[in-house]
Amino acid sequence: MIIGKKKPSLLATLVFGIAVLSGIAALVMIFGAAMGLWEPIEGFRLSRTYNNSLGYVVCGLSIACLVYLFIKKGLEGKKKTLISLIVGLAILSPTLYSMMGPQIRYPGIHDITTDTVNPPLFITLTDDREGAPNTLVYGGPEIAAQQIEAFPDIKPIMSNLSPDEAYAKALAVGEAMGWEIIGADSNAHRFEGTARTPFFKFVDDTVVVVSNAAGGSRIDVRSVSRIGRGDIGVNAKRIRKFIELFNQ
């Protein structure tokens, strides 16, 4: 018998196992749609229902186990328990971030465009596209007013490039952003596409139209969610990113 050697803690091992399984469950809920397990909305619902509960359970068990190990000095397992606590905090990270960051309230809209008066129209994509209860018909002045109040910076891109040059650049930006390009028409200077959110893989539809303008061209962008009343700012962020990349 080696004097002073600590015994492994079964409790720490159990907590570690629960943490690993909970972490895997949290990841599957987020990326399950990408793996073909379910539709994006189902993964989103599962995550909203269970993610925080998993995180709180793992954190609570980890803290309790750490206290136990500090009291029972002859047991080892603190490293496993600390790792478990980190996993629990990682599961809770979206909630913790939202609590610590600025509280932003997004309007309950899912159709964002640089032109709220004459928004770019979809031609190739239609309302019968797969998994899309939301229409591509623009909601009119009420939606426009909510967008202008929430996202006053979303405006057309004014460029000194010719329409042909601006179209080629806009198409390259869309491809660089990972959009699946649909209905590209170099003569009409327009293209449509589909984009997927990095988490849960929700599908959104986009359209870009380039038109003549004094001294160059004007580029308008529109992004519409296929499902959901609100988009928590995703479409506005996508258009902002497009504008940023185009202006580089």
C-alpha distance (Angstrom), angle and dihedral (degrees) to the residues before:
residue distance angle dihedral
M1 . . .
I2 3.83 . .
I3 3.79 109.9 .
G4 3.78 114.1 -131.9
K5 3.78 96.6 16.9
K6 3.80 111.1 138.5
K7 3.78 123.0 -130.9
P8 3.82 119.4 -125.5
S9 3.77 112.2 -104.5
L10 3.79 113.2 -121.1
L11 3.81 88.5 -161.1
A12 3.81 91.5 56.6
T13 3.79 90.4 49.1
L14 3.80 91.0 49.5
V15 3.81 92.3 48.9
F16 3.80 90.2 47.8
G17 3.80 90.6 51.8
I18 3.81 91.3 50.1
A19 3.81 89.9 49.1
V20 3.81 92.8 51.5
L21 3.80 93.0 48.3
S22 3.82 91.2 46.1
G23 3.80 91.4 49.9
I24 3.79 90.7 50.9
A25 3.80 90.5 48.1
A26 3.82 91.3 51.2
L27 3.81 91.4 50.8
V28 3.79 92.8 47.1
M29 3.81 90.9 52.4
I30 3.81 89.9 53.1
F31 3.80 98.9 41.8
G32 3.81 100.5 26.7
A33 3.79 92.1 103.2
A34 3.81 90.7 54.5
M35 3.81 88.1 52.2
G36 3.80 91.3 51.4
L37 3.80 95.1 -112.8
W38 3.80 96.0 124.5
E39 3.77 145.2 -24.5
P40 3.85 117.6 -69.3
I41 3.79 92.9 -109.3
E42 3.82 91.0 57.0
G43 3.80 92.2 53.0
F44 3.80 89.5 47.8
R45 3.80 91.6 51.2
L46 3.80 92.6 47.8
S47 3.79 91.5 49.4
R48 3.80 93.5 48.7
T49 3.80 90.3 48.6
Y50 3.80 101.7 43.7
N51 3.82 111.7 14.4
N52 3.80 98.4 84.5
S53 3.80 92.3 42.0
L54 3.80 90.5 55.0
G55 3.78 91.6 48.0
Y56 3.79 94.6 48.8
V57 3.81 92.2 47.4
V58 3.82 92.5 50.4
C59 3.80 93.1 45.9
G60 3.80 92.6 46.1
L61 3.79 94.0 48.7
S62 3.82 91.4 45.5
I63 3.80 93.7 51.8
A64 3.79 91.7 46.0
C65 3.79 90.3 49.1
L66 3.81 92.2 49.5
V67 3.79 90.4 52.5
Y68 3.80 89.9 49.0
L69 3.82 92.1 50.2
F70 3.79 92.5 49.9
I71 3.79 89.1 52.9
K72 3.82 94.0 43.9
K73 3.80 97.3 53.8
G74 3.79 93.9 178.5
L75 3.80 93.9 67.7
E76 3.80 129.8 83.4
G77 3.78 126.3 -150.9
K78 3.78 105.4 98.0
K79 3.82 92.4 122.1
K80 3.79 92.1 53.1
T81 3.78 90.3 47.1
L82 3.82 92.9 49.2
I83 3.79 89.4 50.7
S84 3.80 88.4 50.2
L85 3.80 90.0 52.1
I86 3.81 90.7 50.8
V87 3.81 89.8 51.3
G88 3.80 90.1 51.0
L89 3.80 91.7 50.2
A90 3.80 90.1 47.8
I91 3.80 90.0 53.9
L92 3.80 88.9 50.7
S93 3.82 94.0 43.3
P94 3.85 96.0 103.8
T95 3.80 90.5 53.2
L96 3.80 93.5 42.7
Y97 3.81 91.0 49.1
S98 3.79 92.3 50.7
M99 3.81 90.4 49.3
M100 3.81 94.4 49.8
G101 3.79 97.6 39.2
P102 3.80 128.3 70.1
Q103 3.77 113.1 -67.5
I104 3.81 105.0 -117.4
R105 3.78 120.3 -171.5
Y106 3.76 113.1 -156.4
P107 3.80 122.1 -159.5
G108 3.78 118.0 -109.9
I109 3.80 94.1 -105.0
H110 3.79 131.9 112.9
D111 3.82 103.4 -173.8
I112 3.81 115.7 83.3
T113 3.79 126.6 175.7
T114 3.79 140.6 168.0
D115 3.82 88.4 -131.5
T116 3.79 114.2 49.7
V117 3.81 93.0 172.5
N118 3.80 98.8 53.5
P119 3.80 104.6 9.2
P120 3.81 117.0 -164.4
L121 3.80 110.1 -90.4
F122 3.77 125.8 -130.3
I123 3.79 113.8 -126.4
T124 3.80 107.3 163.6
L125 3.80 95.7 35.9
T126 3.79 114.5 62.0
D127 3.79 139.3 -177.7
D128 3.80 91.0 -92.0
R129 3.82 92.7 65.9
E130 3.80 114.1 132.1
G131 3.81 119.2 -80.2
A132 3.78 94.9 -0.1
P133 3.79 118.9 129.4
N134 3.82 88.1 161.7
T135 3.79 116.7 89.6
L136 3.81 125.9 -127.7
V137 3.80 90.3 -140.4
Y138 3.80 107.7 109.5
G139 3.81 114.9 -113.1
G140 3.81 95.8 -131.6
P141 3.81 132.7 -138.5
E142 3.82 95.5 -16.6
I143 3.81 92.8 57.8
A144 3.80 90.7 40.8
A145 3.81 91.9 54.0
Q146 3.81 92.3 51.0
Q147 3.79 91.6 49.0
I148 3.81 94.3 48.2
E149 3.80 90.7 51.1
A150 3.81 94.6 46.9
F151 3.81 100.6 34.7
P152 3.82 109.3 23.7
D153 3.82 90.3 159.0
I154 3.82 94.1 65.2
K155 3.80 100.9 103.0
P156 3.82 137.7 142.6
I157 3.79 119.2 -78.4
M158 3.80 111.3 -114.4
S159 3.78 111.1 -157.9
N160 3.81 136.7 178.9
L161 3.81 88.6 -142.4
S162 3.78 118.8 107.2
P163 3.82 115.4 -105.3
D164 3.82 90.3 -104.4
E165 3.80 92.1 50.9
A166 3.81 93.0 43.2
Y167 3.81 91.3 49.5
A168 3.80 92.2 51.3
K169 3.79 91.0 48.6
A170 3.81 93.4 45.8
L171 3.81 90.5 50.6
A172 3.81 90.3 50.5
V173 3.81 90.2 50.7
G174 3.81 91.8 50.9
E175 3.79 90.8 50.7
A176 3.82 91.4 46.5
M177 3.81 88.8 54.2
G178 3.79 89.9 56.5
W179 3.79 98.0 -108.6
E180 3.78 118.4 156.8
I181 3.79 99.9 -125.4
I182 3.81 116.2 -135.2
G183 3.79 130.1 178.7
A184 3.80 98.0 5.3
D185 3.82 109.5 -175.7
S186 3.80 115.0 -177.0
N187 3.82 91.5 -175.8
A188 3.80 93.4 55.2
H189 3.82 91.1 36.5
R190 3.79 93.3 -129.3
F191 3.77 140.1 111.4
E192 3.78 138.3 175.5
G193 3.76 130.2 -149.2
T194 3.76 148.6 168.8
A195 3.78 124.3 -118.1
R196 3.78 130.5 -168.6
T197 3.77 126.6 -146.7
P198 3.83 113.9 -118.9
F199 3.81 91.8 -123.0
F200 3.81 123.2 49.5
K201 3.86 88.4 -1.5
F202 3.79 98.1 -113.2
V203 3.81 111.2 -177.2
D204 3.82 119.1 -126.8
D205 3.80 127.5 -179.0
T206 3.79 124.5 -131.5
V207 3.78 137.0 -169.3
V208 3.81 128.9 -172.4
V209 3.81 123.8 -166.5
V210 3.81 125.7 -173.7
S211 3.81 118.6 -159.7
N212 3.79 137.8 175.9
A213 3.78 117.7 -87.6
A214 3.79 135.1 172.7
G215 3.78 107.6 -75.0
G216 3.77 95.1 4.0
S217 3.78 135.8 -24.6
R218 3.78 145.9 -42.0
I219 3.80 123.1 -132.7
D220 3.80 120.7 -158.0
V221 3.80 124.3 -170.6
R222 3.79 131.9 -168.2
S223 3.80 129.1 -174.1
V224 3.82 124.6 -171.6
S225 3.80 130.7 -176.4
R226 3.78 116.5 -130.2
I227 3.79 93.6 -146.6
G228 3.80 136.3 24.2
R229 3.78 134.3 47.2
G230 3.80 94.4 -114.2
D231 3.79 129.9 28.5
I232 3.87 101.4 -158.5
G233 3.80 89.0 -123.1
V234 3.82 97.6 -56.6
N235 3.81 96.9 128.6
A236 3.81 93.0 46.5
K237 3.81 90.3 50.5
R238 3.81 90.1 49.9
I239 3.80 92.3 52.5
R240 3.80 91.6 45.5
K241 3.80 89.1 52.7
F242 3.80 90.8 49.3
I243 3.81 91.0 51.1
E244 3.80 91.3 47.1
L245 3.80 93.1 51.2
F246 3.79 93.7 44.2
N247 3.79 92.2 51.8
Q248 3.79 94.0 51.1
